[in-house]
Amino acid sequence: MFAVVMAGGSGTRLWPLSRRRTPKQLLPLTGDTSLLQQTVARIAPLLPPRDIYVITGAGYVRQTVEQLPQLPEENVLGEPLARSTAVAVGLASVIARRDPDEVCLALPADHFVADEEAFRTALQETMRAAERGYLVVLGIPPTHPATGYGYIKVGARLHPDLPTATVERFIEKPDADTARTLVESGDHLWNAGIFAWREYTFRQALERFQPELSAALDRVAALHRVPGWMNQVREILEKVPAVTIDVGIAEPAAAEGRMAVVPLDAGWSDIGSWSSLLEALTTRTGSTLVASGRHLDRGSERILVHAGERLVVTVGLSDVIIVDTPDALLVCARDRAEEIKPVLDEIAEKAGERYL
């Protein structure tokens, strides 16, 4: 088995802390180490360093190598251009040149997991299902009708004594009413975006569902790895549309009965927004007020404050996010934290690219 950690995201919904030069996976948002470092440490008991690969943007390779000195430097792969998760994992697998019979674990670098032992137990069950020829995804029992996650309709169990089941279908991020219906049904899980498969199973799925990407990866595999060869990789991949694993592989595979899901109840969050970070840290600490830096409070609840050297004082607030950085201050309602991403275009236009 080997792992591909996807670390190419920009984390725009965690602005102003997450920026182009310092994306969220490189930041210590939930502890003393970065989300990326925590992800690699989480799977380290299952895999030696030589079997862990990280694929990231070419501009983040140096920072990633510095954060992960335990990995062979050649295991940090620089993606020449961003083409979403299916392209990233496919490219990483080609560069890694692993045995086609091996199980590949593909996971994002920016998740939070409270119970890491339960997480590793679920990964081991995921590996067993992948060895049986399934494309496998981890599913999270929903705690509320979230609209920021995709959902998985759970089908029949593969074995009566195991929780692993087939996937009937995937549902993209729903509206509030649909999310409520899905949660109340009791047979839907959140899509964690963590996958496992045998290498040849994945390549077969690419050939069937994404033939253009499959052909491009074949051309990449045939290249001679001489100095400058990544320029050729870029030229090949520029012609390939961006496609996610979820939409490009998992959805059509589920329609053919080739997807399985392993439930994971381990205090998981994808840290996709300030609101989800507040939820994750509240779960870990048991406090509804999460603060860092120089901060004083009187009578506030369900707030997140990220302060720096400047003193931030809060009084009587509820469900508010405050993030103070040297050049930008964010104050927003917790239930509107998802709106930060579209605001960035306005920031770039009216305040300048330097704030991004």
C-alpha positions as CSV (number, residue, x, y, z in Angstrom):
1,M,0.0,0.0,0.0
2,F,1.0,3.6,-0.6
3,A,-0.6,7.0,0.0
4,V,-1.0,10.1,-2.1
5,V,-1.6,13.2,0.0
6,M,-3.3,15.9,-2.0
7,A,-1.9,19.2,-0.9
8,G,-2.6,21.6,-3.7
9,G,-5.5,23.5,-2.4
10,S,-5.5,27.3,-1.8
11,G,-7.9,27.4,1.1
12,T,-9.6,30.6,0.0
13,R,-12.5,30.3,2.4
14,L,-10.0,30.6,5.3
15,W,-8.9,34.1,4.2
16,P,-7.2,36.3,5.5
17,L,-5.0,33.7,7.2
18,S,-4.8,31.4,4.3
19,R,-3.2,33.2,1.3
20,R,-1.7,32.3,-2.0
21,R,1.8,32.1,-0.5
22,T,0.7,30.3,2.6
23,P,-2.3,28.0,1.9
24,K,-4.3,26.4,4.7
25,Q,-2.6,23.0,4.5
26,L,0.7,24.6,5.5
27,L,-0.8,26.5,8.5
28,P,-1.1,25.2,12.2
29,L,-4.9,25.8,12.4
30,T,-5.8,23.0,14.8
31,G,-2.6,22.5,16.9
32,D,1.1,23.1,17.0
33,T,1.8,21.6,13.6
34,S,0.3,22.3,10.2
35,L,-2.7,20.4,8.7
36,L,-0.4,18.7,6.2
37,Q,2.0,17.6,9.0
38,Q,-0.9,16.2,11.0
39,T,-2.2,14.3,7.9
40,V,1.1,12.6,7.3
41,A,1.6,11.8,11.0
42,R,-1.9,10.3,11.1
43,I,-1.1,7.7,8.5
44,A,2.5,7.2,9.5
45,P,1.7,4.2,11.8
46,L,0.4,2.4,8.7
47,L,3.1,3.3,6.2
48,P,6.8,3.9,6.2
49,P,8.0,7.3,4.9
50,R,9.0,5.8,1.5
51,D,5.4,4.9,0.8
52,I,3.9,8.3,1.5
53,Y,3.8,10.8,-1.4
54,V,2.6,14.4,-1.4
55,I,1.5,16.2,-4.5
56,T,1.3,19.9,-4.3
57,G,1.6,23.0,-6.4
58,A,5.1,23.6,-7.9
59,G,5.3,26.8,-5.9
60,Y,4.8,25.0,-2.6
61,V,7.4,22.2,-3.0
62,R,10.1,23.8,-1.0
63,Q,7.8,24.6,2.0
64,T,6.4,21.1,1.9
65,V,9.8,19.5,1.9
66,E,10.8,21.7,4.9
67,Q,7.6,20.7,6.8
68,L,8.1,17.0,6.1
69,P,11.8,16.1,6.6
70,Q,10.9,12.5,7.4
71,L,9.8,11.9,3.8
72,P,12.3,11.2,0.9
73,E,12.6,14.6,-0.9
74,E,11.7,12.9,-4.2
75,N,8.3,11.9,-2.6
76,V,7.2,15.5,-2.7
77,L,5.8,16.0,-6.2
78,G,5.3,19.4,-7.8
79,E,2.2,19.6,-9.9
80,P,3.0,21.8,-13.0
81,L,-0.6,23.1,-13.1
82,A,-3.8,22.7,-11.1
83,R,-6.3,20.3,-12.7
84,S,-8.2,19.1,-9.7
85,T,-8.1,15.8,-7.7
86,A,-8.4,13.1,-10.4
87,V,-5.6,14.6,-12.4
88,A,-3.4,15.1,-9.4
89,V,-3.7,11.6,-8.0
90,G,-3.3,10.1,-11.5
91,L,-0.1,12.1,-12.1
92,A,1.2,11.2,-8.7
93,S,0.6,7.5,-9.3
94,V,2.4,7.7,-12.7
95,I,5.4,9.5,-11.2
96,A,5.6,7.1,-8.3
97,R,5.7,4.1,-10.6
98,R,4.1,1.7,-8.1
99,D,3.0,-1.9,-8.6
100,P,-0.4,-1.9,-10.3
101,D,-1.6,-4.5,-7.8
102,E,-0.9,-2.2,-4.8
103,V,-3.6,-0.3,-2.9
104,C,-3.4,3.4,-3.2
105,L,-4.9,5.6,-0.5
106,A,-5.7,9.2,-1.7
107,L,-6.5,11.7,0.9
108,P,-6.5,15.5,1.3
109,A,-4.0,17.3,3.4
110,D,-6.4,19.7,5.1
111,H,-8.6,17.5,7.3
112,F,-9.0,17.3,11.0
113,V,-9.6,14.0,12.8
114,A,-10.2,13.9,16.6
115,D,-9.9,10.1,17.0
116,E,-6.9,9.1,15.0
117,E,-7.0,5.4,16.1
118,A,-10.6,5.1,14.8
119,F,-9.4,6.7,11.6
120,R,-6.7,4.2,11.0
121,T,-9.0,1.3,11.8
122,A,-11.4,2.6,9.1
123,L,-8.5,2.9,6.7
124,Q,-7.6,-0.7,7.2
125,E,-11.1,-1.7,6.4
126,T,-11.0,0.5,3.4
127,M,-7.8,-1.3,2.2
128,R,-9.6,-4.7,2.6
129,A,-12.5,-3.5,0.4
130,A,-10.1,-2.1,-2.2
131,E,-8.3,-5.4,-2.3
132,R,-11.6,-7.0,-3.4
133,G,-11.6,-4.7,-6.4
134,Y,-13.8,-1.9,-5.3
135,L,-13.2,1.8,-5.5
136,V,-13.7,2.8,-1.9
137,V,-14.6,6.1,-0.1
138,L,-14.9,7.0,3.5
139,G,-18.3,8.3,4.6
140,I,-19.0,10.4,7.7
141,P,-22.3,9.9,9.8
142,P,-23.8,13.4,9.5
143,T,-24.3,15.4,12.7
144,H,-26.4,18.1,11.1
145,P,-27.9,19.0,7.6
146,A,-24.7,20.5,6.2
147,T,-24.9,22.1,2.8
148,G,-21.1,22.3,2.4
149,Y,-20.6,18.6,2.0
150,G,-21.5,16.1,-0.6
151,Y,-23.6,13.1,0.5
152,I,-23.4,9.3,-0.2
153,K,-26.5,7.1,-0.4
154,V,-25.6,3.9,1.3
155,G,-26.6,0.6,-0.3
156,A,-26.4,-3.1,0.8
157,R,-23.6,-4.2,3.1
158,L,-20.8,-6.3,1.5
159,H,-20.9,-8.6,4.5
160,P,-23.5,-8.7,7.4
161,D,-20.8,-8.5,10.0
162,L,-19.0,-5.5,8.5
163,P,-20.1,-1.9,8.1
164,T,-18.7,-1.6,4.5
165,A,-21.5,-1.2,2.0
166,T,-22.0,-0.4,-1.7
167,V,-22.6,3.1,-2.8
168,E,-26.0,3.7,-4.5
169,R,-25.2,7.2,-5.6
170,F,-23.4,10.5,-4.7
171,I,-25.3,13.7,-4.2
172,E,-23.5,17.0,-4.8
173,K,-23.7,19.7,-2.1
174,P,-27.4,20.1,-1.5
175,D,-29.6,23.0,-0.5
176,A,-30.8,23.2,3.1
177,D,-34.1,21.5,2.6
178,T,-32.5,18.6,0.7
179,A,-29.8,18.2,3.2
180,R,-32.3,18.0,6.0
181,T,-34.2,15.3,4.1
182,L,-31.0,13.3,3.5
183,V,-30.0,13.4,7.1
184,E,-33.4,12.4,8.4
185,S,-33.5,9.4,6.0
186,G,-30.7,7.7,8.1
187,D,-29.1,6.1,5.0
188,H,-26.8,8.9,3.9
189,L,-23.3,9.8,4.9
190,W,-21.1,12.8,4.2
191,N,-18.5,12.3,1.5
192,A,-15.1,12.7,3.2
193,G,-13.2,12.8,-0.1
194,I,-10.8,10.0,1.1
195,F,-10.5,7.2,-1.4
196,A,-8.7,3.9,-1.8
197,W,-8.3,1.4,-4.7
198,R,-5.9,-0.9,-6.3
199,E,-3.8,0.9,-8.9
200,Y,-5.1,-1.2,-11.8
201,T,-8.7,-0.7,-10.7
202,F,-8.2,3.1,-10.8
203,R,-6.6,3.0,-14.2
204,Q,-9.4,0.8,-15.5
205,A,-11.9,3.4,-14.2
206,L,-9.9,6.2,-15.8
207,E,-9.9,4.4,-19.2
208,R,-13.7,3.8,-18.9
209,F,-14.9,7.1,-17.5
210,Q,-12.1,9.6,-18.3
211,P,-10.4,8.3,-21.5
212,E,-8.8,11.7,-22.3
213,L,-7.1,11.9,-18.9
214,S,-6.1,8.2,-19.2
215,A,-4.5,8.7,-22.6
216,A,-2.7,11.8,-21.2
217,L,-1.3,9.9,-18.3
218,D,-0.1,7.2,-20.6
219,R,1.9,9.9,-22.5
220,V,3.3,11.2,-19.3
221,A,4.4,7.6,-18.3
222,A,6.3,7.3,-21.6
223,L,8.3,10.4,-21.1
224,H,12.1,10.3,-20.4
225,R,12.7,11.9,-17.1
226,V,15.5,14.3,-18.2
227,P,16.0,17.8,-16.8
228,G,13.0,19.9,-17.8
229,W,10.7,17.0,-18.4
230,M,7.9,18.5,-16.2
231,N,7.5,21.2,-19.0
232,Q,6.4,18.4,-21.2
233,V,4.1,17.1,-18.5
234,R,2.5,20.6,-18.3
235,E,2.0,20.7,-22.1
236,I,0.2,17.3,-22.0
237,L,-2.0,18.1,-19.0
238,E,-2.9,21.6,-20.3
239,K,-5.2,19.9,-22.9
240,V,-7.0,17.8,-20.2
241,P,-10.1,19.3,-18.5
242,A,-10.0,19.7,-14.7
243,V,-12.0,16.8,-13.2
244,T,-12.5,15.7,-9.6
245,I,-12.4,12.1,-8.4
246,D,-15.9,12.6,-7.1
247,V,-17.6,13.6,-10.3
248,G,-15.3,12.1,-12.9
249,I,-14.7,8.6,-11.3
250,A,-16.8,8.0,-8.2
251,E,-20.2,9.0,-9.5
252,P,-20.1,6.8,-12.7
253,A,-18.5,4.0,-10.8
254,A,-21.3,4.0,-8.3
255,A,-23.8,3.8,-11.1
256,E,-22.2,0.6,-12.1
257,G,-22.0,-0.9,-8.6
258,R,-18.2,-0.5,-8.3
259,M,-18.1,1.9,-5.4
260,A,-18.0,0.9,-1.7
261,V,-18.2,3.1,1.4
262,V,-16.7,2.6,4.8
263,P,-18.3,4.6,7.6
264,L,-16.0,6.7,9.7
265,D,-17.1,8.1,13.1
266,A,-13.9,9.8,14.4
267,G,-14.7,13.5,14.8
268,W,-13.9,14.4,11.2
269,S,-13.9,17.8,9.6
270,D,-12.6,19.0,6.3
271,I,-11.7,22.5,7.7
272,G,-13.3,24.0,4.6
273,S,-14.3,27.3,6.3
274,W,-13.9,29.2,9.5
275,S,-17.2,27.8,10.6
276,S,-16.0,24.2,10.2
277,L,-12.8,25.1,12.0
278,L,-14.8,26.4,14.9
279,E,-16.9,23.3,15.0
280,A,-13.8,21.0,14.9
281,L,-12.0,22.9,17.7
282,T,-15.2,23.1,19.8
283,T,-15.4,19.3,19.5
284,R,-11.8,18.9,20.6
285,T,-11.8,21.4,23.5
286,G,-15.4,21.2,24.7
287,S,-15.5,25.0,24.7
288,T,-17.8,27.1,22.5
289,L,-15.3,30.0,22.5
290,V,-12.2,29.3,20.5
291,A,-9.5,31.9,20.6
292,S,-5.8,32.4,19.9
293,G,-3.4,35.3,20.2
294,R,-4.1,38.3,22.5
295,H,-7.8,38.1,23.3
296,L,-10.1,39.0,26.2
297,D,-13.8,38.2,26.3
298,R,-16.9,38.9,28.4
299,G,-20.0,36.8,27.9
300,S,-19.5,35.6,24.3
301,E,-20.4,32.1,23.0
302,R,-19.9,30.1,19.8
303,I,-17.2,32.5,18.5
304,L,-13.8,32.0,16.9
305,V,-11.2,34.6,17.4
306,H,-7.8,34.5,15.7
307,A,-5.8,37.4,17.1
308,G,-2.2,38.4,16.7
309,E,-0.1,40.9,18.6
310,R,-3.0,43.4,18.7
311,L,-5.4,42.9,21.6
312,V,-8.9,41.8,20.5
313,V,-11.7,42.3,23.0
314,T,-15.1,40.7,22.5
315,V,-18.2,41.4,24.5
316,G,-21.6,39.6,24.3
317,L,-21.1,38.1,20.8
318,S,-22.7,34.9,19.5
319,D,-21.9,32.9,16.3
320,V,-19.2,35.3,15.0
321,I,-15.8,34.8,13.3
322,I,-13.0,37.3,13.9
323,V,-9.6,36.9,12.2
324,D,-7.0,39.6,12.7
325,T,-3.9,39.7,10.6
326,P,-1.3,42.5,10.1
327,D,-2.9,43.7,6.9
328,A,-6.5,42.5,6.9
329,L,-9.3,42.0,9.4
330,L,-12.3,39.6,8.9
331,V,-15.5,39.9,10.9
332,C,-18.4,37.7,9.7
333,A,-21.4,35.8,10.9
334,R,-20.7,32.2,11.5
335,D,-23.5,31.0,9.3
336,R,-22.2,33.1,6.4
337,A,-18.6,32.0,6.5
338,E,-19.0,30.2,3.2
339,E,-19.4,33.5,1.5
340,I,-15.8,34.6,1.9
341,K,-14.6,32.9,-1.3
342,P,-16.8,34.9,-3.7
343,V,-15.8,38.1,-1.8
344,L,-12.2,37.6,-2.8
345,D,-12.8,38.7,-6.4
346,E,-14.1,42.0,-5.0
347,I,-11.1,42.3,-2.7
348,A,-8.8,41.8,-5.7
349,E,-10.6,44.4,-7.7
350,K,-11.1,47.1,-5.1
351,A,-8.2,46.6,-2.6
352,G,-5.5,44.8,-4.8
353,E,-4.0,41.4,-5.4
354,R,-1.6,41.9,-2.5
355,Y,-4.3,41.0,-0.1
356,L,-4.8,37.6,-1.7
